Amino acid sequence: MAGQVLGFVGVGRMGGPMAGRLADAGYGLRVHDTDAAAVKPLAARGAVACASAQEAADGATLVLASLPTPEAVREVVLGDRGIAEGKAVRTVVDLGTTGPTVAKAVAAALEARGIAWIDAPVSGGVAGARAGTLAVMAACPRPAFAAVEPVLKTFGRVFFAGEKPGMGQVAKLANNMLSVAGLAIASEALAMGVKAGLDPAAMIDIINAGTGRNSATQDKFPRAILTRKFDAGFATGLSYKDIRLCVEEAEALGVPMVVGAAVREMMAITRAKFGADSDFTSLARVVEEWAGVEIRGAPEGN
């Protein structure tokens, strides 16, 4: 409920806008980030800047975390001066793409301390975090879901993924695999069309009116690739991490992921060529180089 004090650890590109929406909704915040500059805008709005994750959890029964990797989640939640050592914390919500293996391990460690774990990864990018239009995939026992749902609704549309730890993570990994697979195959299809002489903007219009449309053709190509901005808002390194986790989980479950493995390789190549900090739409640049074309729209104003 508004007025409740929440802890928030990790207020970077995604966490910052989400924490900002909580502040807009009237929640009090205790925030921590290894980057002090990321905390300043929230502190200016009245949030308490904390020197550690533990300090954030000392004064909040519910602590949310938006962290980049499974290793970071494990360390920040369970490590020295971590969330689990907070005096007040009773529930931890993981908003990142951590993967089910680490989610289950951290949930078990927290349960032994009497702390509830909710994995609630989000999809929709930085723009969705700012606008409050994210998809939130929550996994936890039903009573815990009912208690935290009002907070999660601040970020967008909330889905109950199941009661077992890691179920939200599985849903998120599947979503991200589909998203990047769409980007990869759309890049190949558009490169083929351009090399044959088709206008890429016309191709996008045709595809989006037909059965081949996907989130890449409807959003990423018009906004970030045809414009040559390559700024869809998600880092190549993080995208590769998500795709790798998805393939590994599928293999652990005995589910063949032949196409997914190819998508993983494409993201590995993109990361190697353009760097982990590049935008993940740079995958299209890999295909362009191989094909000897550019998937470029007409200059603005034409």
C-alpha positions as CSV (number, residue, x, y, z in Angstrom):
1,M,0.0,0.0,0.0
2,A,1.1,3.6,-0.6
3,G,3.1,4.9,2.3
4,Q,4.8,1.5,2.9
5,V,8.6,1.6,3.0
6,L,10.2,-0.7,0.5
7,G,13.8,-1.6,-0.1
8,F,15.2,-1.5,-3.6
9,V,18.6,-2.8,-4.6
10,G,19.9,-2.1,-8.1
11,V,18.6,1.1,-9.5
12,G,20.3,1.2,-12.9
13,R,18.7,1.3,-16.3
14,M,15.8,-0.9,-15.4
15,G,15.7,-0.6,-11.6
16,G,15.9,3.2,-11.6
17,P,12.7,3.7,-13.6
18,M,10.9,1.0,-11.6
19,A,11.9,2.5,-8.3
20,G,10.8,5.9,-9.6
21,R,7.4,4.6,-10.3
22,L,7.2,3.3,-6.8
23,A,8.1,6.7,-5.5
24,D,5.4,8.2,-7.8
25,A,2.9,5.8,-6.3
26,G,3.6,7.1,-2.8
27,Y,5.9,4.3,-1.5
28,G,8.8,5.2,0.7
29,L,12.1,3.8,-0.5
30,R,15.4,2.6,0.9
31,V,17.7,2.2,-2.1
32,H,21.2,0.8,-2.7
33,D,23.4,0.5,-5.8
34,T,27.1,0.0,-6.3
35,D,26.9,3.1,-8.6
36,A,26.3,6.0,-6.3
37,A,25.3,8.2,-9.2
38,A,22.3,5.9,-9.9
39,V,21.0,6.5,-6.4
40,K,21.2,10.3,-6.5
41,P,18.0,11.0,-8.5
42,L,15.9,8.9,-6.1
43,A,17.6,10.4,-3.0
44,A,16.7,13.8,-4.4
45,R,13.1,12.7,-4.3
46,G,13.3,11.6,-0.7
47,A,14.5,8.0,-0.9
48,V,17.0,6.9,1.8
49,A,20.4,6.1,0.2
50,C,21.9,3.0,1.8
51,A,25.5,2.0,1.9
52,S,24.7,-1.7,1.4
53,A,21.9,-4.1,0.5
54,Q,21.7,-5.1,4.1
55,E,21.1,-1.5,5.2
56,A,18.3,-1.2,2.7
57,A,16.8,-4.4,4.2
58,D,17.3,-3.2,7.8
59,G,14.3,-0.9,7.5
60,A,12.0,-2.6,5.0
61,T,10.0,-5.9,5.3
62,L,9.8,-6.1,1.4
63,V,12.9,-5.7,-0.6
64,L,13.0,-5.7,-4.4
65,A,16.2,-6.3,-6.5
66,S,16.9,-5.5,-10.1
67,L,20.3,-7.1,-10.8
68,P,22.1,-8.0,-14.1
69,T,23.3,-11.6,-13.6
70,P,22.6,-14.8,-11.5
71,E,25.9,-14.4,-9.8
72,A,25.0,-10.8,-8.7
73,V,21.7,-12.0,-7.4
74,R,23.3,-14.7,-5.3
75,E,25.9,-12.4,-3.9
76,V,23.7,-9.4,-3.2
77,V,20.9,-11.5,-1.6
78,L,23.0,-14.1,0.4
79,G,26.5,-12.6,0.6
80,D,28.2,-10.4,3.1
81,R,26.1,-7.4,4.0
82,G,23.5,-8.8,1.7
83,I,19.7,-8.5,1.7
84,A,19.2,-11.6,3.8
85,E,21.2,-10.0,6.7
86,G,18.7,-7.2,6.9
87,K,17.0,-6.8,10.3
88,A,13.5,-6.2,8.9
89,V,13.3,-8.1,5.6
90,R,10.7,-10.8,5.3
91,T,10.2,-11.0,1.5
92,V,12.6,-10.6,-1.4
93,V,11.4,-10.0,-4.9
94,D,13.8,-10.7,-7.8
95,L,12.9,-8.6,-10.8
96,G,15.8,-9.7,-13.0
97,T,16.4,-12.6,-15.3
98,T,18.3,-14.9,-13.0
99,G,17.3,-18.3,-14.3
100,P,15.5,-21.1,-12.5
101,T,18.6,-22.8,-11.1
102,V,19.8,-19.9,-9.0
103,A,16.2,-18.8,-8.2
104,K,15.6,-22.2,-6.6
105,A,18.9,-22.2,-4.7
106,V,18.4,-18.7,-3.3
107,A,14.7,-19.4,-2.4
108,A,15.9,-22.5,-0.4
109,A,18.6,-20.5,1.4
110,L,16.1,-17.7,2.3
111,E,13.4,-20.2,3.4
112,A,15.9,-21.5,6.0
113,R,16.1,-18.0,7.4
114,G,12.3,-17.5,7.4
115,I,12.4,-15.1,4.4
116,A,10.0,-15.5,1.4
117,W,11.3,-15.4,-2.1
118,I,9.4,-14.2,-5.2
119,D,10.9,-14.4,-8.6
120,A,9.2,-11.8,-10.7
121,P,11.2,-11.1,-13.9
122,V,9.9,-8.3,-16.1
123,S,9.7,-7.8,-19.9
124,G,9.3,-4.6,-21.8
125,G,12.6,-2.9,-21.6
126,V,13.6,0.5,-20.3
127,A,10.7,2.2,-22.1
128,G,8.2,-0.1,-20.4
129,A,9.8,0.4,-17.0
130,R,9.4,4.2,-17.4
131,A,5.8,3.9,-18.7
132,G,4.7,1.2,-16.3
133,T,3.8,-1.2,-19.1
134,L,6.1,-4.1,-18.2
135,A,4.9,-7.7,-18.2
136,V,5.7,-9.1,-14.7
137,M,5.9,-12.9,-14.3
138,A,5.6,-13.8,-10.6
139,A,6.2,-17.2,-9.0
140,C,5.5,-17.8,-5.4
141,P,2.9,-19.2,-3.1
142,R,-0.5,-17.7,-3.6
143,P,-0.7,-15.8,-0.2
144,A,2.7,-14.2,-1.0
145,F,1.5,-13.2,-4.4
146,A,-1.6,-11.6,-3.1
147,A,0.5,-9.5,-0.7
148,V,3.0,-8.3,-3.2
149,E,0.7,-7.9,-6.3
150,P,-0.3,-4.3,-5.5
151,V,3.4,-3.3,-5.5
152,L,4.1,-5.2,-8.7
153,K,1.2,-3.6,-10.5
154,T,3.1,-0.3,-10.3
155,F,5.3,-1.7,-13.0
156,G,2.7,-3.0,-15.4
157,R,0.6,-6.1,-16.0
158,V,1.2,-8.9,-13.5
159,F,1.0,-12.6,-14.3
160,F,1.0,-15.5,-11.9
161,A,3.4,-18.0,-13.3
162,G,3.1,-20.7,-10.6
163,E,3.9,-21.5,-6.9
164,K,7.3,-23.1,-7.4
165,P,10.5,-21.0,-7.3
166,G,11.9,-20.4,-10.8
167,M,8.6,-20.7,-12.7
168,G,8.6,-17.0,-13.4
169,Q,12.2,-17.3,-14.6
170,V,11.3,-20.1,-17.0
171,A,8.5,-17.9,-18.5
172,K,10.9,-15.0,-18.9
173,L,13.6,-17.1,-20.6
174,A,11.0,-18.5,-23.0
175,N,9.9,-14.9,-23.8
176,N,13.4,-13.6,-24.4
177,M,14.3,-16.6,-26.6
178,L,11.3,-15.9,-28.8
179,S,12.2,-12.2,-28.9
180,V,15.8,-12.7,-30.0
181,A,14.9,-15.6,-32.3
182,G,12.5,-13.2,-34.1
183,L,15.2,-10.6,-34.4
184,A,17.7,-13.1,-35.8
185,I,15.4,-14.6,-38.5
186,A,13.9,-11.2,-39.4
187,S,17.5,-9.9,-39.9
188,E,18.2,-12.7,-42.3
189,A,14.9,-12.3,-44.2
190,L,15.3,-8.5,-44.5
191,A,18.9,-8.9,-45.7
192,M,17.8,-11.3,-48.3
193,G,15.1,-8.9,-49.5
194,V,17.5,-5.9,-49.6
195,K,20.0,-7.9,-51.6
196,A,17.3,-8.9,-54.1
197,G,16.5,-5.2,-54.5
198,L,13.5,-4.7,-52.2
199,D,13.0,-1.6,-50.1
200,P,13.4,-2.7,-46.4
201,A,10.7,-0.3,-45.2
202,A,8.3,-1.7,-47.8
203,M,9.2,-5.2,-46.7
204,I,8.5,-4.3,-43.1
205,D,5.1,-3.0,-44.0
206,I,4.3,-6.2,-46.0
207,I,5.5,-8.5,-43.2
208,N,3.6,-6.6,-40.6
209,A,0.4,-7.0,-42.6
210,G,1.0,-10.8,-42.9
211,T,1.8,-13.8,-40.8
212,G,5.5,-13.2,-40.5
213,R,5.2,-10.2,-38.2
214,N,6.9,-10.3,-34.8
215,S,8.2,-7.9,-32.2
216,A,11.3,-7.3,-34.3
217,T,9.5,-6.3,-37.4
218,Q,6.8,-4.3,-35.5
219,D,9.2,-2.4,-33.2
220,K,12.9,-3.1,-33.3
221,F,13.4,-2.7,-37.1
222,P,11.4,0.5,-37.6
223,R,12.7,2.1,-34.4
224,A,16.3,0.9,-34.1
225,I,17.6,-0.8,-37.2
226,L,16.2,1.0,-40.3
227,T,17.1,4.2,-38.5
228,R,20.7,2.9,-37.9
229,K,20.3,4.0,-34.2
230,F,20.7,0.5,-32.8
231,D,19.2,1.7,-29.5
232,A,16.4,-0.7,-28.6
233,G,17.5,-0.5,-25.0
234,F,18.9,-3.9,-24.1
235,A,22.6,-4.8,-23.9
236,T,24.0,-7.6,-26.1
237,G,25.8,-9.1,-23.1
238,L,22.6,-9.3,-21.1
239,S,20.7,-10.7,-24.0
240,Y,23.4,-13.4,-24.6
241,K,23.2,-14.3,-20.9
242,D,19.4,-14.8,-21.1
243,I,19.6,-16.9,-24.2
244,R,22.4,-19.0,-22.7
245,L,20.3,-19.6,-19.6
246,C,17.3,-20.6,-21.7
247,V,19.3,-23.2,-23.7
248,E,20.9,-24.6,-20.6
249,E,17.5,-24.9,-18.8
250,A,16.0,-26.6,-21.9
251,E,18.9,-29.1,-22.0
252,A,18.5,-29.8,-18.3
253,L,14.9,-30.6,-18.8
254,G,15.6,-32.8,-21.8
255,V,13.9,-30.4,-24.3
256,P,15.6,-30.1,-27.7
257,M,16.4,-26.5,-28.6
258,V,18.0,-26.7,-31.9
259,V,16.9,-23.3,-33.1
260,G,17.6,-21.8,-29.7
261,A,21.2,-23.1,-29.9
262,A,21.6,-21.3,-33.2
263,V,20.2,-18.1,-31.7
264,R,22.7,-18.5,-28.8
265,E,25.5,-18.7,-31.3
266,M,24.3,-15.6,-33.1
267,M,24.3,-13.6,-29.9
268,A,27.7,-14.9,-29.0
269,I,29.1,-13.7,-32.3
270,T,27.3,-10.3,-31.8
271,R,28.9,-10.0,-28.4
272,A,32.3,-10.9,-29.7
273,K,32.1,-8.5,-32.6
274,F,30.4,-5.4,-31.1
275,G,31.0,-5.9,-27.4
276,A,28.8,-6.7,-24.4
277,D,27.7,-3.1,-24.0
278,S,26.4,-2.8,-27.6
279,D,22.6,-2.9,-28.2
280,F,21.4,-6.4,-28.9
281,T,19.9,-5.2,-32.2
282,S,23.5,-5.2,-33.4
283,L,22.8,-8.8,-34.3
284,A,21.4,-7.3,-37.5
285,R,24.7,-5.8,-38.2
286,V,26.4,-9.2,-38.2
287,V,23.9,-10.5,-40.8
288,E,24.4,-7.3,-42.9
289,E,28.2,-7.8,-42.9
290,W,27.9,-11.4,-44.0
291,A,25.3,-10.6,-46.7
292,G,27.1,-7.4,-47.9
293,V,24.1,-5.2,-47.5
294,E,22.6,-2.6,-45.2
295,I,19.0,-2.8,-43.9
296,R,18.6,1.0,-44.0
297,G,15.5,3.0,-44.2
298,A,15.1,6.2,-46.2
299,P,16.5,9.3,-44.5
300,E,14.1,11.2,-42.2
301,G,12.0,13.8,-44.1
302,N,12.0,11.8,-47.4
